[in-house]
Amino acid sequence: MLNKQDKNFSNEKEMPDMFTKEKRSEIMSKIKSKGTKIEMTMKKALEKSELEFEYQPKIFGKPDFLVHPNVALFCDSSFWHGRNWKKLKPKLKEGYWREHIANNIKRDKIVNLKLKQDGYLILRFWDTQIEKDIESCITIIKEATL
């Protein structure tokens, strides 16, 4: 039986998974937040569409794209942004991951509200939408810019 003195003891509040904090930090540092596959897929489709856009604009909330004149466009990963949160949440251990993703969901809502107040139209596409049907995403973006 493990106790707190054992080196491999896993207390979910202290360590959310099987890795040490150092190893988890190393793994997490390799996860891209910019230049992801879904962003590059969207960028290529936007270029092809001839819509005027800016990649990684320097505005509040750090949208992935600003499609002119005022569409803030986000390419959201299902995991990181909590898609189907009611189903995903019970599958995650208490602690770090639940808190992390719940905070991402809260932050997304705050960003949406602030950008809307600043006159932007917010569009968020899930990774699966971008991967499976980028043309429909582009159609929605074009309609939003009319």
Secondary structure, 3 states (H helix, E strand, C coil): CCCCCCCCCCCCCCCCCCCCHHHHHHHHHCCCCCCCHHHHHHHHHHHHHCCCEEECCCCCCCCCEEECCCEEEEEECCCCCCCCHHHHHHHCCCCHHHHHHHHHHHHHHHHHHHHHHCCCEEEEEEHHHHHHCHHHHHHHHHHHCC
